[in-house]
Amino acid sequence: MHLLNILAVVGSPELITIFLPLFVLTVLVVSAIPYWLIAQKAGYPGPVSLLMFVPIANIVVIWMFALADWPVLASTQAASIQNRS
């Protein structure tokens, strides 16, 4: 059953106008946290992860993470090369 139909059966329209924006905001925040952490672990700034909520840009960001050289790996490799010399 559709979420709005469930809310219409369960509660009043006032409840829907309060609950639905809170629900959407909660889902956005909860889904933004892993994207933010992935971006930081890859060496990119955390706010890059907010592009995951922009249509078309989210596809570009996923491909960027998949194909680009991660800054954190570049700095790790540079440090290991310096340690060898």
Backbone bond lengths (Angstrom), bond angles and torsions (degrees), N, CA, C in turn:
res aa  C-N    CA-C-N  psi(-1)  N-CA   C-N-CA  omega(-1)  CA-C   N-CA-C  phi
1 M - - - 1.453 - - 1.533 108.59 -
2 H 1.278 117.17 143.26 1.461 123.10 -178.94 1.528 109.83 -66.36
3 L 1.327 117.20 145.07 1.465 122.22 -176.60 1.523 112.18 -57.31
4 L 1.320 117.06 -42.56 1.470 119.39 -179.66 1.520 111.58 -66.00
5 N 1.334 116.68 -35.42 1.460 119.25 176.80 1.519 111.07 -65.38
6 I 1.315 116.58 -40.19 1.465 120.50 178.45 1.526 109.63 -63.37
7 L 1.339 116.24 -45.74 1.457 119.25 179.71 1.521 111.61 -65.01
8 A 1.323 117.14 -35.29 1.459 120.11 179.49 1.525 110.77 -65.56
9 V 1.324 116.33 -35.21 1.461 119.71 178.84 1.519 110.31 -74.98
10 V 1.334 116.48 -40.72 1.458 121.34 -174.21 1.516 112.89 -76.86
11 G 1.325 117.48 -43.24 1.452 118.52 -170.63 1.509 113.93 -133.97
12 S 1.289 113.24 -178.15 1.461 121.60 -179.12 1.526 109.95 -83.45
13 P 1.325 118.56 165.13 1.462 120.56 176.67 1.529 112.84 -59.66
14 E 1.324 117.52 -31.81 1.463 120.08 177.55 1.527 110.30 -64.44
15 L 1.318 116.19 -38.65 1.458 120.57 178.79 1.520 110.45 -65.58
16 I 1.321 116.57 -38.06 1.458 120.68 179.11 1.525 110.16 -64.89
17 T 1.311 117.60 -43.23 1.463 120.19 -178.43 1.523 112.01 -67.54
18 I 1.309 118.00 -22.18 1.465 121.58 176.28 1.523 110.44 -88.82
19 F 1.340 116.31 -45.86 1.451 120.70 -172.75 1.528 112.79 -72.20
20 L 1.306 117.97 -42.75 1.458 120.54 -174.26 1.532 113.24 -62.19
21 P 1.334 120.42 -48.45 1.477 118.54 176.93 1.530 112.75 -62.52
22 L 1.320 117.53 -36.94 1.466 120.09 177.21 1.525 111.15 -65.08
23 F 1.319 115.88 -39.71 1.463 121.14 178.68 1.528 110.27 -63.84
24 V 1.326 116.84 -46.53 1.462 121.35 -179.67 1.530 110.18 -63.34
25 L 1.306 117.83 -44.74 1.458 121.92 178.98 1.531 111.22 -61.50
26 T 1.317 116.57 -41.93 1.469 121.12 178.31 1.520 110.93 -62.24
27 V 1.322 116.67 -45.20 1.466 120.31 179.47 1.523 110.55 -63.07
28 L 1.324 117.95 -41.22 1.460 120.69 178.89 1.522 111.65 -63.44
29 V 1.316 117.38 -44.84 1.461 120.87 -178.90 1.531 110.55 -66.36
30 V 1.327 116.53 -44.82 1.463 120.11 -178.26 1.528 110.68 -65.36
31 S 1.314 117.76 -35.99 1.463 119.07 179.41 1.521 112.12 -80.36
32 A 1.321 119.36 -20.98 1.464 121.53 179.49 1.526 111.81 -76.22
33 I 1.311 117.35 -29.63 1.469 121.02 -176.35 1.534 112.31 -59.53
34 P 1.350 120.29 -50.31 1.472 117.86 179.46 1.531 113.00 -63.87
35 Y 1.337 117.06 -37.54 1.470 119.41 177.91 1.527 110.35 -61.20
36 W 1.320 116.39 -42.22 1.460 121.99 -179.71 1.530 110.07 -62.10
37 L 1.326 116.15 -45.92 1.465 120.56 -178.81 1.521 111.64 -65.63
38 I 1.333 117.49 -39.29 1.459 120.89 178.29 1.523 110.12 -63.24
39 A 1.323 116.37 -44.59 1.469 120.19 179.75 1.527 110.60 -60.81
40 Q 1.319 117.19 -43.50 1.464 120.17 -179.90 1.527 111.74 -66.30
41 K 1.338 117.25 -41.12 1.466 119.70 179.95 1.520 111.61 -66.99
42 A 1.332 116.27 -27.61 1.465 119.87 178.11 1.522 111.42 -80.76
43 G 1.324 117.50 -11.38 1.454 120.99 178.52 1.521 113.39 99.30
44 Y 1.315 117.38 5.42 1.465 121.20 177.23 1.527 108.94 -93.64
45 P 1.329 117.79 157.97 1.465 119.07 176.13 1.535 110.34 -66.05
46 G 1.312 116.60 143.54 1.462 121.65 -178.77 1.515 115.17 -54.90
47 P 1.342 118.79 -40.29 1.469 119.21 -178.51 1.530 114.53 -60.94
48 V 1.330 118.17 -16.69 1.465 119.67 175.17 1.524 109.85 -58.88
49 S 1.323 116.45 -30.65 1.462 120.72 -178.28 1.526 112.55 -65.28
50 L 1.323 117.97 -21.77 1.463 120.03 179.08 1.526 111.83 -67.94
51 L 1.323 116.59 -17.84 1.465 119.84 175.42 1.526 111.77 -67.21
52 M 1.323 117.11 -15.30 1.466 120.03 177.69 1.527 111.83 -64.85
53 F 1.311 117.98 -16.10 1.456 121.59 179.94 1.529 112.48 -96.79
54 V 1.329 116.66 1.48 1.460 121.46 179.46 1.529 107.86 -102.11
55 P 1.323 117.98 121.89 1.469 119.36 179.49 1.528 111.02 -57.34
56 I 1.276 116.30 146.36 1.456 127.32 -176.63 1.536 110.54 71.74
57 A 1.319 118.19 -46.10 1.465 120.31 178.42 1.525 110.61 -63.14
58 N 1.332 117.30 -32.61 1.467 119.09 -180.00 1.530 111.00 -64.28
59 I 1.310 117.37 -34.94 1.466 120.04 177.99 1.522 109.70 -69.12
60 V 1.326 116.62 -40.73 1.465 121.09 178.68 1.528 110.33 -63.20
61 V 1.323 117.69 -41.23 1.469 121.16 -179.11 1.523 110.74 -65.61
62 I 1.319 117.49 -41.42 1.468 119.83 178.72 1.519 110.26 -61.75
63 W 1.336 117.07 -44.69 1.465 120.41 178.35 1.532 111.11 -66.31
64 M 1.315 116.96 -35.13 1.459 120.42 177.60 1.531 109.83 -62.80
65 F 1.326 116.43 -45.96 1.468 119.87 178.22 1.528 111.03 -63.65
66 A 1.314 116.89 -35.74 1.456 120.39 -176.17 1.529 112.62 -75.29
67 L 1.328 117.67 -38.50 1.461 120.06 -170.59 1.522 115.37 -105.88
68 A 1.307 118.41 -23.46 1.461 120.74 -176.50 1.531 110.74 -77.55
69 D 1.325 115.37 156.15 1.466 119.94 171.84 1.521 107.67 -75.30
70 W 1.310 116.06 124.34 1.453 120.00 -177.53 1.524 109.60 -73.65
71 P 1.320 117.49 132.96 1.471 120.00 179.19 1.524 113.29 -56.91
72 V 1.309 117.86 -34.92 1.465 119.97 -178.78 1.531 110.33 -66.93
73 L 1.332 117.81 -34.66 1.464 119.83 178.18 1.519 110.88 -72.78
74 A 1.311 117.05 -37.08 1.467 120.24 178.88 1.523 111.09 -63.07
75 S 1.327 117.03 -42.77 1.459 119.87 179.70 1.532 111.01 -69.78
76 T 1.318 117.98 -34.08 1.465 121.74 177.75 1.523 110.54 -67.89
77 Q 1.334 115.84 -42.35 1.465 119.50 178.57 1.525 111.14 -66.34
78 A 1.321 117.58 -39.35 1.465 121.12 178.29 1.524 110.75 -63.85
79 A 1.325 116.76 -39.34 1.462 120.27 179.06 1.521 111.18 -67.47
80 S 1.335 118.15 -37.83 1.450 120.25 -179.91 1.533 110.80 -70.16
81 I 1.331 117.62 -32.52 1.470 121.14 177.45 1.526 109.65 -68.52
82 Q 1.334 117.58 -40.70 1.464 121.05 178.48 1.501 111.17 -65.94
83 N 1.324 117.88 -35.24 1.473 121.23 179.67 1.531 111.49 -68.13
84 R 1.340 117.16 -29.98 1.459 120.34 -179.55 1.533 111.35 -72.51
85 S 1.319 117.53 -30.63 1.461 118.27 -175.99 1.500 113.72 -86.68
